[in-house]
């Protein structure tokens, strides 16, 4: 349950600025092509970068699979 909470929290933190920027750009007549929109897009893509890191650090099953793939000794995954 802890992993799902962190994943959903990261999703909302990374995607909310994008949706707010998209909504404001659609409602107002102001074009938002500046540095703010570029940073918002980078934050959105950061979610895809964070998911494997979150799984690798928090899920024991994923840790065991990563250890076996990398050939680390002491792997308990069969």
Buried (B, 14 or more C-beta within 10 A) or exposed (E): EEEEEBBEEBEEEBBEBBEEBBEEBEEEEEEEEEEEBEEBEEBBEBBEEBBEEBBEEEBEEBBBBBBEEEEEEEBEEE
